[in-house]
Amino acid sequence: MPSGAPRLSGRRAEAARNDVRILDAARAVFLANPTAPIAEVARRAGVGISALYRRYPSKEALLRELARDGLTRYIADLRAALDEDSDAWDVYCRCIRRIVDGQSQALAQRVAGTFRPTPALGRLARDASALANEVHDRTQRAGALRADVSPADIVLILEMISFVDLPGPKHGQRLRHRYLALLLQSLHASGAAALPEKPASEADLTARWTPESG
C-alpha cells in the first residue's frame, strides 16, 4: 500500500481482496465459456456465493463490469499506440502484443451479446471501435500493414489467439506470443499475397452486442 494511503479496516480489506479474486476468476471463467454459471466464478475465486452476490447482485451485473473493464483497458492500449511517434509497424506490433497479453479486447468481445448493455458501455464500445480504426488506418497509410485486411478482421483473429491456453505456468502465454508473431509476419505489407473472400466488417462485430431474442 502506498505511503499515506488510508488503511482499510479488516472487513473492508477482505472485501477488496474478494473483489479482486472474483473479477480475476470471472475473466478466466467467462473468457472460456460466457454461459458458465456464476457459481463457477465463486468456486474458482474461493469465495462463498453470498460474498459474490453482495458485490454483484446478478450474473448480468458481473458481465457488465467485465465488459466495462475490458473495453477500458482496450481503449488505453489503443490510445498509447496513437500517442507514440516512431516507426508505424513497431508501434502497431507493440500495441497488438499489449492487447493480447491483457486479453482486454477478447474478453469484451467474448461476453458481447450475453447481457443487455448500458448506454455507457455502448459509448465505450464506439470509442474503442473508433480508436482501433484509427490505429489500423494509420498503419496502412504508412504502408506497413497489408491493405486487404479490415479492423474487424484483426479483432476476430486476436480473439482466436487469446483463446489459446494449456496447463502449466505461462505455457498458454508463450504459445500466444508464438502465434502472434506468426500472425504479425502475415500481416506485414511486405511480400503479402492476396487473401480470398471479403474481409469482416464493423457490422459483423456490432451485431454481436445485440442479445438474441427468445
N, C-alpha and C positions, 0 to 999 in steps of 0.2 A: 504494500500500500504506500503511495507517495507520502513524503513527509508533510504534515499539516493537514492531510485529508481526514475528514471526520470518520471516526471508527463506528462501524455498525454494531448494534447490540448483538448478543449471541443468537437470538432468534432471527433477527434481520440478516445477519451474516449467513446463517444456514439457509434462509430463503433465497438469498442471492446465489449461493453455491448451487442450490437445487435448480434455479432458473437456468444457469449455465449448463448444467448436466442435461436438463430437459431439452434445451434448444440443440445441443450437440447431438443428443440421441435422436431427436426428431429429424435433423438433417440427414443422418445416416439411414434411418428407417424409411422416410418418405422419398428420398432420392432413389432407393432401391424399389420401393413399392408405395405409390401415393395412396393406395386403397387400404393399406395396413391399418389395423385398429389402433386407437390411441393408447390402449393398454400395452401394446408392444413398445411404445415410446417410454412409458413408465418403467416397464421391465428393464429395458436397455439402460435407462438413466439410473436405475437403482433407487427409485423413489416410489412412494405409495401413490396410488391413483388419486387419492384425495389431495395430496400435495400438488399434483399436476393440475387438477381441476381448480384449485384455489388460484393458480396463476393464469390458466387458460380454461375458461368455462366450457369450451367445446373444441372438437377437432377442427372445426372451421376457423375458430379464433387462432388456434396454433398454426394452421396452414397460412392464414393471412400474415401472421408475424414472420413466418419463414419466407414468404414471398417478398414481404417488405424488406427484410434483411438481405435477401439475395439480390434484389434489384438495387438496393442502396450500395452494396459493395461492388456490383457490376458497374454502376454509374461512376463510382470512384475510380475504378480501374481504367475506364474509357477516358475520363477527364485527365487522368495522369498522363495518358498517351498523347492527348491533344495538347497538353502543356509542354511536352518535350519538343526540343528544336534540334534534332540530329537526324541521322540517316533514316529515311522513311521506313525501310524494310526492318532495320534493327528495332525501331520504335514499335512497329507492328508486332514483331515476334515477341518482344518483352511483354507487350500488352496481352497477347494471346496466352502466354505462359502464366501470367498472373491470374487470368480468368480461369484457366484450367486448374491451377493449384487451389484457388479459393472455392471452386465449384459453385460460384455465385450464380452465374448465368444458367448452368444446367439445373440447379435447384429451382430457380424461378420458373423456368420453362416446364420442368417436370410436374410441378404442382398446379400449373395453369389449368383452369377448367374444372378443378376439383372443389372449388368453393366460389361463392359469389363475391367478386372483387369490390372493394370500396372505391369511391371517386379518387381518393389519394393514391391507391395502388394503380389505378388507371393512368394517373398523371406520371407516376414513376415509370410505368411501362413505356409510355410515349416518350419520356425524356431519354430512357435507355435506348430505345429504338433510334431516336434522332442522333444520339451520340455515336452509336455503333455505325450508323450510316456515314457519319462524318469521318470517323476513323477509316472506314473501308474506302470511301471515295477519295480521301486524301492519299492513301497508299496507292490506289490505282492511278490517280493523276500523276503520281511520281514515277509511274512505270514499273513499280516494284511488285505489285500484286496482279496476277493474271486477270484479264478483262472479262472473262466469261464466267466468273463466279459472282453471286449476289451476297449481300449481307445475310440474308436468310439461309443461304447455303452454309455459311460459316457457323451460324447459330446451331443448326442441326448437326453438323459434323462435330463441333465441340461437345455437344450433348452426348454423342456416341462415345467420344473419347473419355468423357467424365464418368461414364458408367463402368469403365474397365477397373476391375478390382479383384484381388486374390488374397488369400490369407498370408500373413507374415508381415513383420514390421516394414513399412514403407514399400512393400512389393508392388502394390497397386500404383502408388505414386511413380515409382521408377518406370513401370510399363506405360503409364500415361505420358510421361516425358518422352519415352521412346517413340510412341505412336504420334505424339505431337510433332516431334522432329520430322518424322516421315511425312506428315500432313503438310508442314511448312515447306518442305522441299517441293512437294507437288503444287503448292500454291504460288511459288515464286514465278514471276512472269518469264524469266529467262528459260528458253527452250521448252515452254509449256505446249503440249499437244492439245488439240481441240477436244472438248468434252461432248458426250452425247446428251440428248434431251435438253429441255428447258431448265433454267435454274429455279430454285424455290423462290417464293415471293413473300413480301411482307404480309399479304392477306392470308397466306398459309399459316403464318405464325399467330396472327391476331385472332384467327378463328378458334384457336385452342383456348383462349381466355373466356369463351362463351360456354357456360355449363350446358351439357347435353340435356335435352328435355326427356321426361319420362323416368 
